[in-house]
């Protein structure tokens, strides 16, 4: 300010009063500009200091030392915003003031430059203002890991343009899972742990649960303890499986029969033969769907024994010319190959066909035998006799000399029969007597109340029940 007045006084004292009159307005203009610059500086930097007093003092990772130096330089420039007039004027050694015509322009240019620098530095300061963190979230849902497995988690810090977005990761149980500063997870043992992310600015947190389990061992194959089995009907057996590897995690299996009407199987591998036939039993692992199959045969049993019999009202005593039927019973009753071949021991007495029909062809005995394909056999003996219905006996009254008597005649099928030796006849006294062939029979012997008699053939065969008639 003293320099300004110095210039003014010298100008008034000079010879050229007109020149001094021109300098006075310029000095006044410079003073006004200086006041304006001072007011701008006070408004801007007092506001900045007020803003800083409202902020939290904390670590800013974007802070740079150069910002502080720039601020100091700005303060220095602001304090020298008004340039000394002596630097912009030349003084004469004779105390005459000589001022460059360009001095006012240089002074104004410097003032405006300082004002712009102040504005720029203020804008830079506002750009570097700290933006606080308001929240954080982990990008992963609940996590399951195997022992020995590694994985990673990540987090999103809000707002997106927060100044300090650095975070810290921690595990609630480092024996189960550990986490490094980059969110890399390392599963150590079976269990659960909470992984928490914490922001360095504001200590905002988010947590995710991590479950560590044993890594499953997959099934690679399955075998059965047999490739084929044979069962009797209603018989049971238990199939056993071998799963590989032996330490497979899931060793559960499912059983199935291809024909449950023949063979059934439960989920414990118990096989039951229901009927005769063949079926396949298949076991399937729940893990990997590995399979193994066993063939189950349930054959019909062979005949273990047989018996032969005739109808209830039939007899093993047959008349010549008669027919009868013989039957077979098989054991067990549901045996396979239920068939026999028949044979007669004496075909002159009786014959037998493939159906078991016997024909009595002559007097005597014959044994009929049945034999199965596997050698089981049974037999029955039959006796064949003459049929008395084919014969008849007649006593005809005759006189042999002076004695009345009866003549004996035997008939077979209506014709005279001679192949006999005698007739056994019950007389009037109830005594059986012999009436011989060709001999007269006394009237005292004859008992007309006797209606039947027994014919004795020449070979000694007796035919009883032959009807007797009398002719007087």
Secondary structure as GFF3:
##gff-version 3
##sequence-region A 1 472
A	DSSP	alpha_helix	2	13	.	.	.	ID=ss1
A	DSSP	alpha_helix	17	54	.	.	.	ID=ss2
A	DSSP	alpha_helix	65	79	.	.	.	ID=ss3
A	DSSP	three_ten_helix	85	88	.	.	.	ID=ss4
A	DSSP	beta_strand	90	91	.	.	.	ID=ss5
A	DSSP	beta_strand	97	98	.	.	.	ID=ss6
A	DSSP	alpha_helix	103	127	.	.	.	ID=ss7
A	DSSP	beta_strand	135	138	.	.	.	ID=ss8
A	DSSP	beta_strand	143	146	.	.	.	ID=ss9
A	DSSP	beta_strand	150	152	.	.	.	ID=ss10
A	DSSP	beta_strand	155	158	.	.	.	ID=ss11
A	DSSP	beta_strand	167	171	.	.	.	ID=ss12
A	DSSP	beta_strand	177	179	.	.	.	ID=ss13
A	DSSP	beta_strand	184	187	.	.	.	ID=ss14
A	DSSP	beta_strand	191	199	.	.	.	ID=ss15
A	DSSP	beta_strand	205	213	.	.	.	ID=ss16
A	DSSP	beta_strand	221	224	.	.	.	ID=ss17
A	DSSP	beta_strand	228	230	.	.	.	ID=ss18
A	DSSP	beta_strand	236	238	.	.	.	ID=ss19
A	DSSP	beta_strand	241	244	.	.	.	ID=ss20
A	DSSP	beta_strand	253	257	.	.	.	ID=ss21
A	DSSP	beta_strand	263	265	.	.	.	ID=ss22
A	DSSP	beta_strand	270	273	.	.	.	ID=ss23
A	DSSP	beta_strand	277	285	.	.	.	ID=ss24
A	DSSP	beta_strand	291	298	.	.	.	ID=ss25
A	DSSP	beta_strand	305	310	.	.	.	ID=ss26
A	DSSP	beta_strand	317	319	.	.	.	ID=ss27
A	DSSP	beta_strand	323	331	.	.	.	ID=ss28
A	DSSP	beta_strand	340	344	.	.	.	ID=ss29
A	DSSP	beta_strand	350	352	.	.	.	ID=ss30
A	DSSP	beta_strand	357	360	.	.	.	ID=ss31
A	DSSP	beta_strand	364	372	.	.	.	ID=ss32
A	DSSP	beta_strand	377	385	.	.	.	ID=ss33
A	DSSP	three_ten_helix	388	390	.	.	.	ID=ss34
A	DSSP	beta_strand	391	400	.	.	.	ID=ss35
A	DSSP	beta_strand	403	412	.	.	.	ID=ss36
A	DSSP	beta_strand	415	416	.	.	.	ID=ss37
A	DSSP	beta_strand	420	426	.	.	.	ID=ss38
A	DSSP	beta_strand	432	436	.	.	.	ID=ss39
A	DSSP	beta_strand	441	442	.	.	.	ID=ss40
A	DSSP	beta_strand	452	457	.	.	.	ID=ss41
A	DSSP	beta_strand	462	471	.	.	.	ID=ss42
###
